[in-house]
Amino acid sequence: MKIKILSLIIMLLGSSLLSAQSKNTVITDGKLHKDVLVGFCDRNGLKWGLFGKYFVTQYDAYKPSRKIIDKIKDKIDKTKIVIIFGSWCSDSKIQVPRFYKILDKSGYNENDVTLIAVDRAKRAMTTDIAKYEVTRIPLFIIYQDGKELGRIVESPKKTLEKDLYKILKKAH
């Protein structure tokens, strides 16, 4: 009996370690000849390591419009968001931390964000991103009820929060 329980514990720990390893994967990019994040990531992958100094600096420095944030709060709760970025990309280093600041200020549930890192060739290794039709990064795609409401590509037209609010207004 003790052996069965021990085997079960080892199996559960092993599977949780495997799932933990499937996020924030670092590879050496052949085109860039440097380490980059690829595949599914989470905020820990952004706050530490390769992307960390950019994330923390941009996140702390960005001051989104409180007026627009208040408008976003009323509309963002029923959405899912996909962010595709490059840890090597200068626009991603600026825009992704700022976008997270907007999400945090609007009370958005971080579990509704799918964060995917790509290499210089815009591949996410074991994660298929073809359905997102990525041409430039960072890419912020907002969904509601499984339908795409809109996207912010590379840089906002006005500000991230204004562009996000414009997308969210389409749903209501």
C-alpha positions in Angstrom: 0.0 0.0 0.0 2.8 2.4 0.9 4.5 1.7 -2.4 1.4 2.5 -4.4 0.9 5.8 -2.5 4.6 6.6 -3.0 4.3 5.8 -6.7 1.3 8.0 -7.0 3.0 10.9 -5.3 6.1 10.5 -7.6 3.8 10.4 -10.7 1.9 13.5 -9.6 5.1 15.4 -8.8 6.6 14.4 -12.1 3.6 15.5 -14.2 3.5 18.9 -12.3 7.3 19.3 -13.0 6.7 18.6 -16.7 3.9 21.1 -16.9 6.0 23.7 -15.1 8.8 23.1 -17.6 6.5 23.7 -20.5 6.4 27.5 -19.8 9.1 30.1 -20.1 11.3 27.9 -22.3 14.6 29.4 -23.3 16.5 28.5 -26.5 19.4 29.9 -28.4 18.0 31.6 -31.5 19.9 30.7 -34.6 19.3 34.0 -36.3 20.1 36.1 -33.3 22.8 33.9 -31.7 21.4 34.7 -28.3 19.0 33.2 -25.8 15.3 33.9 -26.3 12.0 32.8 -24.7 9.8 30.6 -26.9 6.4 29.0 -26.5 3.9 29.5 -23.7 5.0 31.9 -21.0 3.7 33.5 -17.8 4.4 36.6 -15.9 7.3 34.9 -14.1 9.0 34.5 -17.5 8.6 38.2 -18.1 9.6 39.5 -14.7 12.8 37.5 -14.3 15.7 36.4 -16.6 16.0 37.6 -20.1 13.0 39.9 -20.3 13.0 41.0 -16.6 14.8 44.3 -16.6 12.7 45.6 -19.5 9.5 44.3 -18.0 10.0 45.9 -14.5 11.3 49.2 -15.9 8.5 49.7 -18.4 5.8 48.4 -16.1 6.8 50.8 -13.3 7.3 53.8 -15.6 4.0 53.5 -17.5 1.2 55.7 -16.3 -2.0 54.7 -18.2 -4.9 57.1 -18.3 -7.1 56.6 -15.2 -10.1 57.8 -17.1 -9.7 55.2 -19.9 -8.8 52.5 -17.4 -12.2 53.1 -15.6 -13.9 52.7 -19.0 -12.0 49.5 -19.7 -12.9 48.0 -16.3 -16.6 47.9 -17.3 -16.0 46.0 -20.6 -13.0 43.7 -20.2 -14.2 41.0 -17.8 -15.8 38.7 -20.5 -12.7 38.7 -22.7 -9.8 36.4 -23.4 -6.5 37.9 -24.5 -3.7 36.3 -26.5 -0.3 38.1 -26.5 2.4 37.0 -28.9 5.8 38.7 -28.4 9.5 38.3 -28.8 11.8 38.6 -25.8 14.4 39.9 -28.3 12.0 42.5 -29.8 12.4 46.2 -28.8 8.6 46.9 -29.3 7.7 43.9 -27.2 10.1 45.0 -24.4 8.1 48.3 -24.3 4.5 47.3 -25.1 4.1 44.0 -23.2 4.9 45.4 -19.8 2.7 48.4 -20.4 -0.2 46.2 -21.5 0.1 44.2 -18.3 0.0 47.4 -16.3 -3.3 48.3 -18.1 -4.7 44.8 -17.3 -3.7 45.0 -13.7 -5.1 48.5 -13.2 -8.4 47.4 -14.8 -8.7 44.3 -12.5 -8.4 41.8 -15.3 -8.0 38.2 -14.4 -4.5 37.3 -15.5 -5.5 33.7 -16.0 -7.5 34.8 -19.1 -4.2 35.8 -20.8 -2.4 33.4 -23.2 1.2 34.6 -23.5 3.3 33.1 -26.3 6.9 34.0 -27.1 8.4 33.6 -30.5 11.9 33.5 -31.9 13.2 35.8 -34.6 11.5 33.7 -37.3 8.2 34.2 -35.4 8.0 30.5 -34.4 7.0 29.3 -31.0 8.7 25.9 -31.3 6.2 23.3 -30.0 3.3 25.8 -29.9 1.4 26.2 -33.2 0.6 29.9 -33.8 -0.4 29.7 -37.4 -4.1 30.4 -36.6 -3.1 33.8 -35.2 -1.7 35.0 -38.5 1.3 36.7 -36.9 3.0 39.3 -39.2 4.5 41.6 -36.6 5.0 41.6 -32.9 4.0 42.2 -30.2 0.5 41.2 -31.1 -2.4 41.6 -28.7 -5.6 39.8 -29.7 -8.8 40.3 -27.8 -11.6 37.7 -27.9 -15.1 37.5 -26.6 -17.3 34.4 -26.8 -14.6 32.8 -29.0 -14.7 35.6 -31.6 -11.9 38.0 -32.3 -12.9 41.6 -31.4 -9.7 43.2 -32.6 -6.0 43.3 -32.3 -3.2 45.7 -31.5 -0.2 45.0 -33.7 3.4 46.1 -32.9 2.6 49.6 -31.5 -0.7 51.3 -30.5 -2.3 53.8 -32.9 -3.0 56.2 -30.0 -2.1 54.6 -26.6 -2.5 51.0 -25.6 -5.4 51.7 -23.3 -7.2 53.9 -25.9 -6.7 51.2 -28.5 -7.9 48.5 -26.2 -10.9 50.5 -25.2 -11.8 51.0 -28.8 -11.7 47.3 -29.4 -13.8 46.6 -26.3 -16.5 49.0 -27.3 -17.2 46.8 -30.3 -18.6 44.1 -28.0 -21.1 46.2 -26.2 
